[in-house]
Amino acid sequence: MIRPSLEDLELLAAVVRHGSFRRAAQAAGLSPSSATERIRALEDRVGVRLLNRTTRSVAPTEAGAALLGRLAPALDEITAALAAAGQAGAGVSGTLRLNAPPPVTQLVLAPLLPRFLARHPRVVVDVTSESGFVDIVRGGFDAGVRYGESLALDMIAVRLGGPQRYVVVASPALIAATGRPATPHDLLGLPCIRTRFSSGTMLPWEFEREGQVVAIRPEGPLITSDAHLGISAALQGLGFYATFEGWAEPFIRSGQLIPVLEEWLPPFEGPFLYYPSRRHMPAALRAFVDFLKEVA
């Protein structure tokens, strides 16, 4: 039997990881037809079907899953060894693929990444910004960013930034017309701008004071998944808006928006970078983790 090449074994792992010949081929710089032919040739060499294919999905057969289970540590070891050899004396290089929600990409990563890239100019950071939960391994990401309550237990987590907090803001004109709410329940009778996440979920507004937790579901004329639209609508007096303080702070400072119920909105723990537990990390991810431990 002709021994399969390392490239074909890595391609097989990529197809399973992405769940798609097209995405795996794109990541490897191949055409989908070329990737398909290489996997078929690999199956012929091994003498067993490794992947089940449908028009909508690709998944490993029992034999394919068993093969990849044994190969994964070796592939990680080879990748790490090649990366170390290639980077000796030349500095860290490679692509770091991150998945993070918009509040993190805009408020945390935006000021951090220029400093990291200045230190590691041979690294390319590829950031996908989305609020929904994703399988970072299946999606082909090196790491993701989420808040503590959303982290999977089998992931390694590194603090990405300091505490954050929500604020509820409104325009001076709206507060003059409706009055300033004294408690969270007062918002139930006032126009509010709600947030809908990409999953379709609309979370309640949560407040906490001296151990008392209050959750409300206010109503209003606008529902949006876009924080910039929410801020714009609040500036125009359309409603009270709950958002990250970092987005509202410039307008609070200028007096265009007024925060309310501040004593009900304590800071909460900031985001974490998370990645799968494994012995060998891509060099770019290792460099970023080391950077975060130094500055975050």
Order of alpha helices (4+ residues) and beta strands (2+ residues): alpha-alpha-alpha-beta-beta-alpha-beta-alpha-beta-beta-beta-beta-alpha-beta-beta-beta-beta-alpha-beta-alpha-beta-beta-alpha
